[in-house]
Amino acid sequence: MTKKIIGLSFLLASSTLMAEGGRFDNEFSWVNPADMAKTKKYDVTAGLIYPIVRIPLSGTQNFPRVATAGAFTPLSQTVGGTIRETYTLPSGKITYRLNDKLLIGVVAGQSFLNDLTYDVNSPLRYSIWRSKLNGYDVAPNLAYQFNDKYTFGFGLDILKTSAELNTNFGFPNSLVPAARSIPFTLKADGWQLGWHAGIVAKPWLGSYLSLSYFSDQNAHLKGPVTVIGTSGVTGTGEGTGSVIRPAMVRMGVFQALNKDFGLVGQLSYVQWSKFKTIVANLPTAVSAQLNGVTQLTVPLYYRNVWVTEFGARKVIKKATLLGMLRYAQTPVNNIFKDISLPESNAWSSTIRGEYDFTDNISVFGRWSHVFQFNASLTAPPNTPTRPSLVAIATPSVDTLAIGLTYKG
């Protein structure tokens, strides 16, 4: 008989970590191809983005009675610690003007990535996945500059997604030593093609309007799965699953008030509602070590969200300063919110500076901070045989970025 585990706590969909869920953005993802019209002849930019995510938490983990696993007495224990995430995102973009009308270019960078970890011996391993998820996007673009006021652009999104998930299906309250630890690992990757299009308009003096659309992408993943069962037997095989990058519509506006100062605004609508479930299909050898479980299913049922940004730009001689405030809704419905998704609507601030050393060379730096607050989180039992978790989490998200541009 087919068996499923419902409600496993995946960390790979947290909007803290997926760029347009509303937490961090960068110069190398979700780029309107029509923006290439700013290039006079060519433009080459390379950069590093360094997000720092910290999630301190404390709470109680409750293990139920599972007689078939030798766990005859329920167990309640205090858990605590900090889930961390730090990684470097190497990114870049190249634009080249073919003639007065046509421009080509390519943008490469992570559209989402996480690498959340905690102490391998922490009790959290029974209810939270240690996970890595990397969505690296290469976007070739083409733009047509109709005249000085209007430019149209189109591009492809070639998305390579890879995932690594680790958890433990053991029973710490079991009298059977082999049943106390059942480590599980899944590694998978896959490719998916998407598209995007945009328009840029300059309807009046000092104005700049941008509208773009990015299609959703359902990346189908496959790769090796390993589990060590209660009998000590290792089960391996190839598993499959899928992850969706949501569709998005974005509108941006800039209005110069004088030659040195202007106002900036941006509004994004992210279609997270297509992200309903994550399903991982397990091979027979692995299923046999998990009492016949053939699927791991995560009910997400995300909602669509708005992301609003506004700020100002100031030019001081060779330096350009930009200050922004962002308000982002979370896609996580409260009824599905658990310890792996410590999300709430949040404000964030960004300060960005760029300095022109010469007419051809400039450098930029950026710092963003998300203002998060304590969140009471409840992770219901994944199944009648898995633990529940009640905790308080205080997420902290900062992003640093540096880059170099050479243009002609």
N, C-alpha and C positions, 0 to 999 in steps of 0.2 A: 504494500500500500504506500502511496506517495505521502511523504510527510514534509511539512514546512515549519521553519522557525520564523515566527512573525515578530517584527518590531525590534530587530537587532539594532544596537546603537552604533551606526556608522558615523565616523567623523568626517567623511569625505564630502559632505554636502553643506557644511556650515557656511553661512553667508559672511561670517567673519573672514573667511579664507578665500571665497570665490569673488573675484574682483568686482563684478557688477552686482553682487548681492547687496552691495551698499557699504563696503568697508574700505577698500583702498582701490585707487585707480592709478594708472600710470601712463606715461607718454607713448607706450608701445603696444597698447591693446585698445580695441574698440575705436580705431582711428577712422574718421571720415575720409574716404579716398579723394574727395573733392578738395580737401585741405592742401593737396599737393600744389595747387595753383599759386601758393605763396612762394614757391621755388622759382628763382630767376633762371638758373642753369642746372645746378645739381646741389644736392644736400645729403650729407652722410652723417648720421648720428649713432653713437654707441653709448650704452649706459648700463649701470648696475642698480638694481632696486633691492632693498634689504628690509622686508617687513619683519617686525618682532612682535610675536603674539605670546601673551602669558595669561593663563587661566588658573589662578589660585582657587581652590575649592576645599570645602570640608562638609562632611555629612555622615550619614549612616547607611550601611549596606546590609540588606536582609536576605538571607538565603533560606528558602523554604525546605520543608521536609520532603525528601525524594527517596522513598524506601528502595526503589529499584536500583539506586546508585549507592546504597548503603548509608544514606543520610537520613537517620531516623529522628534527629532532633533539629529544629530550626536554629539558625545562627544569625545573630545580629552583631555587627562590628562597626567601629568608627573608622572612616577613611578620610584621608586628607592628602594634600600635596599640591603641586603645580604642574599643569600640563603646559608644555612649552612648544614654541615653534619659531625657529629662526632659519632663514635660508636666503640665498642670493639669487636674484633673477637676472641673468645676462640677457640683454635685449638690444635691438638696433633697428634702424630703418634707413633706406636709401631711396632718393627721388631723383629722377633725371628728366629734364625737359627736352623732348624730341624736336619741337618747333613751337610756334606761337600758340598752337591749339592743343597739342597732345603732350601728356606727361605719363611716365611709367614709374613704378616704384615697388618696393617690397618692405613689409614690416614683419619683424620676428620677435616674439616674446611670449611669456607665460600669460595666458588669459585667466588661469586659476592654478593654484598650487598650495598644497599643505604638506606638512611633515610633523605631525603632532606626536609628542613622545612624553613618557613619564618613566619613573623607575620600574624596571622590568619585574621587580618583586612586589610591586604595589598591589593591594587588593583590587584596585581599579581595573586590573587586567581581566576581571570576570564580567565587567559590565560596560567597559569603554574600549573601543578599538584603538590600538596604536596603529596609525595609518599614514600612508604617503599617497598623495594624489597630485599628478602633474599634468596639466593641460597646456601643451606648447603649441602655439599657433603661428603658422607662416602664411602671410597674406600678400599675394601679388596683386597690384592695383593698376588701374588705367583711369585717367581723367581727361576730360575734354573741356577746355576753356572756351566757352561760346563767345564771350566778349569780356570786357573789363568788369562786368557786374555779375555774371553767372558762370559757374563751373559745375559740371556733372561728373560723378565718379562711380566706378564699379570695381569690385574685387572679389576674390575667393578667400575662404578660410580653410586652410589645410591643417586640421587639428590632430595632433598625436597625443593620446591620453594614456597614461600608465598609472597603475594603482598597486599598492602593497598593503595588505590588511593583516593584522595580527590580533588575536584574542585568545581567551581560554574558556573552554566549556566545562571546566572542572567543578567539583563540589567540595569546597573547603570543610564542610561539616560532615563529610563522608567518613565512615569507619574503614573504608577500603583505600589504602594509600594510593593505588594506581588511579582511583577515580577523583582524587583531589586536584589533579592537573591534567587537562586535555588540551594541549596547545594546538592552535589552528593558524595556518598561514595561507594567504592567497596572493599571488602575483599575477597581474594581467595587464595587457596593453592592447591598443587598437587605433585605427585611423578613421577619420570622418571628414567629409567635405561639406562646407557650407558657403554662403555668399553674403555680401553686403553691398549697399549702394548709398550714395549721398549726393547732396546738392549744397552749394555755397552761394550766397547772394550778398551783394553790397548795394542795397537799394538807395541809400542816401549817403551823404558825406560822413565819414568816420564810423560807418556801421559795418557789421559783419554777422551774417546769419547763417547758421549751419543746421542741416537736418539730415539724419542718417538712420538706416535700418540694418540690423544684423540678424540673420536667420538663426533658428535654433539648430543644434547639432546633437544627434544621438549617437554617441560613440559606443560601438559594440566591442567589448573587451573579451579576451580569452588568455588563459595562462595556467601555470601549474598551481595545484592546491595540495596542501599537506596537513594531515592531522595525526596525532598519536593517541589512539583510543585507550579505553580503560584496561584492555588486556595487554597494553604495551606494544601493540601492532601498529605500524605506520601505514596509513593509507595515502596514496598519491594518485594524481590524475590531472586531467585538464578541465578547468572550470570556465564558465562563461558568465557574462553580465553586461550591463550597460550603464552609462552615465550621460546625462543631458546637460549641454550648455544652453541656457535659455535664450530665446529671441529678445531683442531689445530695440526700442525706438529712442533716439536721442535728439534733442534740439538745443542748440547753443546760440548765444547772442553776445556781441560785444559792441559797445557804443563809446567812442572817444568823446570826451567833453572838451579836451584841448589836445595839443600835440604831445603832452606828457602824461595825461591822466585819462583813464577810462573805466567803465563799469562792465563786469562780466557776469553772465548768468547761464545756467545749464539745467535742463530738465530731462530725466531719463525715465522710461517706463519699461520694466523688466518682466517678461512673461514667465515667471517661475511656476505658474499653475500647471504647466505641462510636466513638471517634475513631481510625479505622483508617487512612484515607488522605485526602489532599487532592488533588483532581483539578481542573485548569484546562483547559478545552477551548478550543483556539485556532481563530480564523477562517482561512479558506483563504488570504487574502492574507498573513497572518503565517506560516502553515505553509510557504508557498512560499519564504520567506526563511530558513527553518530546516531546509532539506533535507527537507521533507515531514513534520516533526514536528507532530502534531495534538493531543497531550495532554502536559501536565506533571503527573506523578504523584508524590506524596510518600508513601512508606510510613512510617506512624507506629506503628500497632499499640500504642497506649498501654495501660497497665494501670490498674485501679481503685486508688484510694489512700484512706488514712485521714489525717485532719488532727486532731490532738489539741491542746487548749488548756486551760490552768489558771492560776489566779491569785487575787488578792484585791482587795476594794474597801474603801476607808476613807473615811468622812465626817468632815471637820474643819470644823465650823461651816457656812459657806456653800460650801465646796469639797468636791468628791468626786474622789478619786484612785483609779485603777485600774491595777494592774500585772499583765501577762499574759506567760506563756511559751507558745510554740507549737512543736510538732514536726510537720513535714509530710513525708510521703513524696512522691517525685517520680513522675509518671506515665510518665516516659521510660524505656523499656527500654534496658538497657546496649547491646544489640546494634544499636540504632538511634540511640544517642546520638552526636551530631556537634557541630561547632563552633557550629551555630545553636541548639543546645539544651544549654547548659552547666549541666545540672541535676543535683542530687544531693539526697538527703534532707537536710533542714536544720532547725536551730533558729532561732527568731526571738523577739524580745522587744518588748513594747509598753508604753508608759507613756501614760496618758490622764488629763487633768484637766478638770474642769468647775466653773465658778464661777457662782453665782446672784447677780446684781446686785440683782434684786428678785424678787418672787414670780412675775413674768411673763417676765423676761428673763435668759438665761444664755448663757455662751460656753463653748466647749470647744476643746481642743487635744490633738493626739496625735502621738507619734513612735514609729515602728517600725523595727527593724533586723534584717536577716537575716544570720545567721552562716554565710557560705559559705567553702569551702576550695578550694585549687588542684585543678583537674580536668584529667586527661590526656584529650584528645579526639582522635578520629580520624574524619575525614570521608572515607569511601571514595569512589572515583570515581563521579560521578553516572551516567556512561555510559563506555564505553571511550574516548570522545573528550573527557571533561571532567577537570578537575584533581582530585587528592586533596590533603587537607590534614591535617597532624598538628600539634597545638598544645597549649599549656597556657593555660587560662583561669582567671581569678580573679574571679568575679562579686561585685558589691557592690550591695545593694538597701537603700535607706532610703525611708521614707514619712513625710511631714509632712501634717498635716491641721488645719484650723481651721474653726469654725462658730459660728453664732448661732441661738439658739432663742427663739421668742416663743410663750408658751402662756397659756391662760386656763382 
